[in-house]
Amino acid sequence: MSGALAGIKVVDLSRVLAGPWTGQLLADLGADVVKVERPGSGDDTRQWAPPSLEDGTAAYFLCANRGKRSLTVDITRPEGQEIVRRLVADADVLLENYKVGGLAKYGLDYASLREANPRLVYCSITGFGQSGPYAEMAGYDYIVQGMSGLMSVTGPADGEPHKVGVAVTDLFTGLYAASAVMAALIARGRSGEGQHVDMALFDCSLAMLANVASNWLVGGRTPPRLGNAHANIVPYQVFACADGHFILACGNDRQFRAVCELIDQPQLAEDPRFATNPARVAAREALIPLLAEAFSARGRDDWLARLDRAGVPCGPINTVDEAFADPQARHRGMQLELRNARGQAVPLVACPIKLSATPPAYRTPPPDLGQHSDEVLRALGYAPEQVAALRAAGVV
């Protein structure tokens, strides 16, 4: 069974997270992804440890580079630039996250490569895009979380702004970029022409503000930081109980009435201050302490069982190990293990996409640095003695 993107060739010049995340998703869906890395050091995240495998490969690198082939090339050398041009000559997609204009001096920018391959979909990922007053600035997930407003709505209401626990602006951008690349490939099928895809962490983080941004656009009020509460729904937050915490996600008035029955305070559902969701949002500060006191009387699992039987959405707050041990995660196959070239087991998180006819395939674990250099160069027409000369000169 072939993957959905079988026959698509991707040249991945990106490193760290946003670009590699895009490339890994394309690889999972069947594309042949050649990861071009610096000789000697490779992708920066190979050294972002601990933790790491026994061979020293950092767990961070493993999260975003499954299914790729690694080719080491020094693109600052003319011979290295020629290798990349040969790679791109029949490629469908190029991914890069260099600073704006950074590849032009090597003749590897979109305008240069498009002349040789008009069908190329060239995806540039930067912090702030190819134009605008911040185009020259480097893009860092943490900084973009702050600049985009995301941190302003994350963290306790009476504390400092918090970043999200994973690099979500990188990951948002990787997912948007993969969607954009696939859209450009579909458009190419109609026009025969590739195009330049311009992706910015800042743009993607603004877009992912979703209802928070819409609240400001429509209501004109700067959204506050609410901790674990919800701007538009009450009660929809974390509550402390006798032995920990749980999440209550009460999405409508019927569910709220059920909660009131469970805590033996049915009168709350009839109180005009709390009878409807808009009223509860307005009276949040009066309602939440009443619920918090009631929930403190029982343990987490007891409340979760009662709420579940009453049809009220709720859930535990799992640690990462508990999340992967959850029966649902096991049933959905969200953890997998692949063997590297030395037979070593490499634990990985599975792709969450489920396709009935062309599901993701896990062909290889993240590659060793330069693991496929000889193989890729031979396919490009380099003779063994040429490969040896390039290696001796430090080009590969």
C-alpha positions as CSV (number, residue, x, y, z in Angstrom):
1,M,0.0,0.0,0.0
2,S,1.5,3.3,-1.1
3,G,1.3,6.4,1.1
4,A,-0.8,9.4,0.1
5,L,2.3,11.4,-1.0
6,A,4.1,8.5,-2.6
7,G,6.2,9.7,-5.5
8,I,6.7,13.2,-4.0
9,K,10.3,14.2,-3.5
10,V,11.1,16.7,-0.7
11,V,14.5,18.4,-0.1
12,D,14.6,19.5,3.5
13,L,17.1,22.3,4.2
14,S,15.4,23.2,7.5
15,R,16.6,22.5,11.0
16,V,15.4,22.7,14.7
17,L,11.6,22.3,14.8
18,A,9.1,24.1,12.6
19,G,10.6,23.0,9.2
20,P,11.6,19.5,10.3
21,W,8.1,19.0,11.8
22,T,6.7,19.8,8.3
23,G,9.1,17.4,6.7
24,Q,8.4,14.6,9.1
25,L,4.6,14.9,8.4
26,L,5.2,14.7,4.7
27,A,7.5,11.7,5.2
28,D,4.9,9.9,7.3
29,L,2.4,10.5,4.5
30,G,4.7,8.8,2.0
31,A,7.0,11.5,0.6
32,D,10.7,10.8,0.0
33,V,12.3,13.4,2.2
34,V,16.1,14.1,2.0
35,K,17.3,16.1,5.0
36,V,20.3,18.2,4.0
37,E,22.6,18.9,7.0
38,R,25.9,20.5,7.8
39,P,28.9,18.1,7.7
40,G,30.2,17.4,11.2
41,S,27.4,18.8,13.3
42,G,24.2,18.5,11.4
43,D,20.8,19.8,12.7
44,D,21.4,21.8,16.0
45,T,18.9,19.6,17.8
46,R,21.0,16.5,17.5
47,Q,23.0,17.9,20.4
48,W,20.0,19.3,22.4
49,A,20.4,16.8,25.2
50,P,19.9,15.2,27.7
51,P,18.1,12.9,27.3
52,S,19.5,11.0,24.4
53,L,19.9,7.5,23.0
54,E,23.0,5.5,23.8
55,D,24.7,6.8,20.6
56,G,24.2,10.4,21.8
57,T,21.3,11.4,19.5
58,A,19.1,13.8,21.4
59,A,15.5,13.0,22.1
60,Y,14.6,16.5,20.7
61,F,16.0,15.5,17.3
62,L,14.1,12.3,17.3
63,C,10.7,14.0,17.7
64,A,10.8,15.7,14.3
65,N,12.9,13.7,11.8
66,R,11.4,10.2,11.4
67,G,11.3,8.8,7.9
68,K,14.0,11.0,6.3
69,R,17.3,10.3,4.6
70,S,20.3,12.4,5.8
71,L,22.7,13.9,3.3
72,T,25.5,16.1,4.6
73,V,26.5,19.0,2.4
74,D,28.4,22.2,2.9
75,I,26.2,24.6,1.0
76,T,28.8,27.4,1.4
77,R,31.0,25.6,-1.1
78,P,30.3,25.7,-4.9
79,E,30.5,21.9,-5.0
80,G,27.9,21.7,-2.3
81,Q,25.6,24.1,-4.0
82,E,25.8,22.0,-7.2
83,I,24.7,18.9,-5.2
84,V,21.6,20.8,-3.9
85,R,20.8,22.0,-7.4
86,R,21.0,18.4,-8.7
87,L,18.7,17.3,-5.8
88,V,16.2,20.1,-6.6
89,A,16.2,19.5,-10.4
90,D,13.5,16.9,-10.1
91,A,12.2,17.6,-6.6
92,D,8.6,18.6,-5.9
93,V,9.2,20.5,-2.7
94,L,12.0,22.4,-0.9
95,L,11.7,23.3,2.8
96,E,14.0,25.9,4.3
97,N,14.1,28.1,7.4
98,Y,17.1,30.4,6.7
99,K,16.9,34.1,7.4
100,V,15.2,36.1,4.7
101,G,17.5,36.2,1.7
102,G,20.0,33.9,3.4
103,L,20.1,31.3,0.6
104,A,20.4,33.9,-2.3
105,K,24.1,34.2,-1.9
106,Y,24.4,30.5,-2.6
107,G,22.1,30.5,-5.6
108,L,19.6,28.4,-3.7
109,D,16.8,31.0,-3.3
110,Y,13.4,30.5,-4.9
111,A,14.1,32.8,-7.9
112,S,17.2,30.9,-8.8
113,L,15.9,27.3,-8.3
114,R,12.6,28.1,-10.1
115,E,14.5,28.8,-13.3
116,A,15.7,25.2,-13.3
117,N,12.6,23.6,-11.9
118,P,9.4,25.7,-12.5
119,R,7.3,23.0,-10.9
120,L,9.1,23.4,-7.5
121,V,7.0,24.2,-4.4
122,Y,9.5,26.2,-2.4
123,C,8.4,26.6,1.3
124,S,10.2,29.3,3.4
125,I,9.6,29.3,7.2
126,T,10.8,32.3,9.2
127,G,9.8,34.1,12.3
128,F,8.1,37.0,10.7
129,G,7.8,36.2,7.0
130,Q,9.5,37.4,3.8
131,S,8.3,41.0,4.1
132,G,7.4,43.6,6.7
133,P,9.3,45.6,9.3
134,Y,10.4,42.5,11.2
135,A,11.4,40.3,8.2
136,E,15.1,40.5,9.1
137,M,14.5,39.4,12.7
138,A,15.3,35.8,13.8
139,G,12.3,33.8,14.9
140,Y,12.2,32.1,18.2
141,D,9.1,30.2,19.4
142,Y,9.3,31.7,23.0
143,I,9.6,35.3,21.7
144,V,6.8,34.8,19.2
145,Q,4.6,33.4,21.9
146,G,5.1,36.7,23.7
147,M,4.8,39.0,20.7
148,S,1.7,37.3,19.3
149,G,-0.4,37.8,22.4
150,L,-0.4,34.1,23.3
151,M,1.5,34.5,26.5
152,S,-0.8,37.4,27.5
153,V,-3.7,34.9,27.9
154,T,-1.6,32.0,29.3
155,G,-0.8,31.6,33.0
156,P,-2.6,32.5,36.3
157,A,-4.8,35.5,36.3
158,D,-2.9,37.1,39.2
159,G,0.6,36.0,38.2
160,E,3.1,36.6,35.4
161,P,2.4,35.6,31.7
162,H,3.4,32.0,30.9
163,K,4.6,30.3,27.7
164,V,2.9,27.1,26.7
165,G,4.8,24.0,27.8
166,V,5.9,23.0,24.3
167,A,7.0,25.1,21.4
168,V,3.6,25.5,19.9
169,T,4.3,28.4,17.5
170,D,6.9,26.2,15.8
171,L,4.4,23.3,15.7
172,F,1.5,25.4,14.5
173,T,3.7,26.7,11.7
174,G,4.9,23.2,10.8
175,L,1.3,22.0,10.5
176,Y,0.2,25.1,8.5
177,A,3.3,24.7,6.3
178,A,2.5,21.1,5.5
179,S,-1.1,22.0,4.6
180,A,0.2,24.9,2.4
181,V,2.7,22.6,0.6
182,M,0.0,20.0,-0.1
183,A,-2.4,22.8,-1.4
184,A,0.4,24.1,-3.6
185,L,1.0,20.6,-5.0
186,I,-2.7,20.3,-5.8
187,A,-2.7,23.7,-7.5
188,R,0.4,22.6,-9.5
189,G,-1.6,19.7,-10.7
190,R,-3.9,22.2,-12.4
191,S,-1.5,24.8,-13.6
192,G,1.8,22.9,-14.0
193,E,3.6,25.6,-12.0
194,G,5.0,25.5,-8.5
195,Q,5.0,28.5,-6.2
196,H,6.7,30.1,-3.2
197,V,5.1,29.4,0.2
198,D,5.8,32.1,2.8
199,M,5.2,30.9,6.3
200,A,5.8,32.9,9.5
201,L,5.7,31.8,13.1
202,F,4.2,35.2,14.0
203,D,1.3,34.9,11.5
204,C,0.5,31.3,12.6
205,S,0.5,32.2,16.3
206,L,-1.9,35.1,15.7
207,A,-4.2,32.8,13.6
208,M,-4.2,30.2,16.4
209,L,-5.5,32.7,18.9
210,A,-8.9,31.6,17.4
211,N,-11.8,32.6,19.6
212,V,-9.5,34.8,21.8
213,A,-8.7,36.9,18.8
214,S,-12.3,36.9,17.7
215,N,-13.4,38.1,21.2
216,W,-11.2,41.1,20.9
217,L,-12.2,41.8,17.2
218,V,-15.9,41.6,18.1
219,G,-16.0,42.9,21.7
220,G,-13.2,45.4,21.6
221,R,-11.9,44.4,25.0
222,T,-8.3,43.1,25.5
223,P,-8.7,39.5,26.6
224,P,-7.5,39.0,30.1
225,R,-5.4,36.1,31.5
226,L,-7.8,33.6,33.1
227,G,-5.5,30.8,34.3
228,N,-7.4,27.5,33.7
229,A,-10.7,29.2,33.2
230,H,-12.4,29.9,29.8
231,A,-13.2,33.3,28.4
232,N,-16.6,32.4,27.0
233,I,-17.9,29.4,29.1
234,V,-18.5,29.0,32.8
235,P,-17.8,26.6,34.6
236,Y,-15.1,25.4,32.3
237,Q,-11.9,25.1,34.3
238,V,-9.8,23.1,36.8
239,F,-11.2,22.4,40.2
240,A,-9.4,21.2,43.3
241,C,-10.9,18.2,45.0
242,A,-10.0,16.1,48.2
243,D,-7.0,14.4,46.6
244,G,-5.9,16.5,43.6
245,H,-7.5,18.3,40.7
246,F,-9.8,17.6,37.7
247,I,-11.2,19.4,34.7
248,L,-14.8,20.3,34.4
249,A,-15.9,21.3,30.9
250,C,-19.5,22.3,31.4
251,G,-20.6,23.4,27.9
252,N,-24.3,24.2,28.2
253,D,-27.1,25.0,30.7
254,R,-28.4,21.4,30.8
255,Q,-24.9,20.2,31.9
256,F,-24.8,23.0,34.5
257,R,-28.1,21.8,36.0
258,A,-26.7,18.3,36.2
259,V,-23.6,19.6,38.1
260,C,-25.9,21.5,40.5
261,E,-27.8,18.3,41.2
262,L,-24.6,16.3,41.8
263,I,-23.3,18.8,44.4
264,D,-26.8,18.9,46.1
265,Q,-27.3,22.5,45.2
266,P,-30.1,22.4,42.6
267,Q,-31.1,26.0,43.5
268,L,-28.0,27.3,41.8
269,A,-29.4,26.4,38.4
270,E,-32.5,28.4,39.1
271,D,-30.6,31.5,40.4
272,P,-30.9,34.2,37.7
273,R,-27.2,35.0,38.2
274,F,-26.3,31.5,37.0
275,A,-29.2,30.2,35.0
276,T,-27.6,30.8,31.6
277,N,-24.1,30.7,30.3
278,P,-23.9,34.5,29.6
279,A,-25.1,35.1,33.1
280,R,-22.6,32.7,34.6
281,V,-19.8,34.4,32.6
282,A,-20.8,37.8,34.1
283,A,-21.1,36.3,37.6
284,R,-18.0,34.1,37.4
285,E,-16.5,35.4,40.6
286,A,-19.7,34.6,42.6
287,L,-20.2,31.2,41.2
288,I,-16.8,29.6,41.2
289,P,-16.1,29.7,45.0
290,L,-19.5,27.9,45.6
291,L,-18.5,25.1,43.2
292,A,-15.0,25.0,44.5
293,E,-16.2,24.4,48.1
294,A,-18.5,21.6,47.0
295,F,-15.9,19.8,44.9
296,S,-13.4,19.8,47.8
297,A,-15.5,17.2,49.6
298,R,-14.8,14.2,47.4
299,G,-11.8,12.6,45.6
300,R,-11.0,13.0,41.9
301,D,-12.0,9.6,40.7
302,D,-15.3,9.8,42.6
303,W,-16.2,13.1,40.9
304,L,-15.1,12.0,37.5
305,A,-17.3,8.9,37.8
306,R,-20.3,10.9,39.0
307,L,-19.9,13.6,36.3
308,D,-19.4,11.0,33.6
309,R,-22.6,9.2,34.5
310,A,-24.5,12.5,34.5
311,G,-23.2,13.2,30.9
312,V,-21.1,16.2,32.0
313,P,-17.7,16.5,30.2
314,C,-14.8,16.1,32.6
315,G,-11.3,14.6,32.8
316,P,-8.2,14.0,34.8
317,I,-4.9,16.0,34.5
318,N,-2.5,13.3,33.5
319,T,1.3,13.4,33.6
320,V,3.0,12.5,30.3
321,D,3.6,8.9,31.5
322,E,0.0,8.6,32.5
323,A,-1.2,10.0,29.2
324,F,0.8,7.4,27.2
325,A,-0.4,4.6,29.5
326,D,-4.0,5.6,29.0
327,P,-6.0,2.8,27.3
328,Q,-7.2,5.2,24.6
329,A,-3.6,6.1,23.7
330,R,-2.7,2.5,23.6
331,H,-5.7,1.6,21.4
332,R,-4.9,4.4,19.0
333,G,-1.3,3.3,18.7
334,M,0.2,6.6,19.6
335,Q,3.5,5.2,20.7
336,L,5.7,3.2,18.4
337,E,9.2,1.8,18.2
338,L,11.6,1.6,15.2
339,R,15.0,0.0,14.9
340,N,18.0,2.1,13.7
341,A,20.9,0.9,11.6
342,R,22.6,-0.6,14.7
343,G,19.5,-2.5,15.8
344,Q,18.8,-0.1,18.6
345,A,15.2,0.5,19.6
346,V,14.1,4.1,19.0
347,P,10.8,5.1,20.8
348,L,8.7,7.6,19.0
349,V,5.3,9.3,19.0
350,A,3.1,8.1,16.1
351,C,1.5,10.4,13.6
352,P,-2.1,11.2,14.7
353,I,-3.5,11.1,11.1
354,K,-5.8,8.1,10.4
355,L,-6.4,7.5,6.7
356,S,-8.4,4.4,5.7
357,A,-6.7,3.8,2.3
358,T,-3.3,5.5,2.6
359,P,-2.3,5.6,6.3
360,P,0.9,7.0,7.5
361,A,3.9,4.6,7.2
362,Y,6.9,4.5,9.5
363,R,9.7,3.3,7.3
364,T,12.7,4.4,9.1
365,P,13.7,6.1,12.4
366,P,15.4,9.5,12.4
367,P,18.6,9.1,10.5
368,D,22.2,9.2,11.7
369,L,24.0,12.2,10.5
370,G,25.0,11.6,6.8
371,Q,23.7,8.1,6.9
372,H,22.4,8.2,3.3
373,S,25.0,10.6,1.8
374,D,26.6,7.9,-0.5
375,E,23.2,6.5,-1.5
376,V,21.7,9.9,-2.4
377,L,24.9,11.1,-4.3
378,R,25.1,7.9,-6.4
379,A,21.4,8.4,-7.3
380,L,22.4,11.9,-8.5
381,G,25.0,10.5,-10.8
382,Y,28.1,10.9,-8.8
383,A,30.7,8.2,-9.4
384,P,32.3,6.5,-6.3
385,E,35.6,8.3,-6.9
386,Q,33.7,11.6,-7.1
387,V,32.0,10.9,-3.8
388,A,35.3,10.0,-2.2
389,A,36.8,13.3,-3.4
390,L,33.9,15.3,-2.1
391,R,34.2,13.6,1.2
392,A,38.0,14.1,1.4
393,A,37.4,17.8,0.6
394,G,34.9,18.2,3.4
395,V,32.0,19.1,1.0
396,V,30.0,16.1,2.3
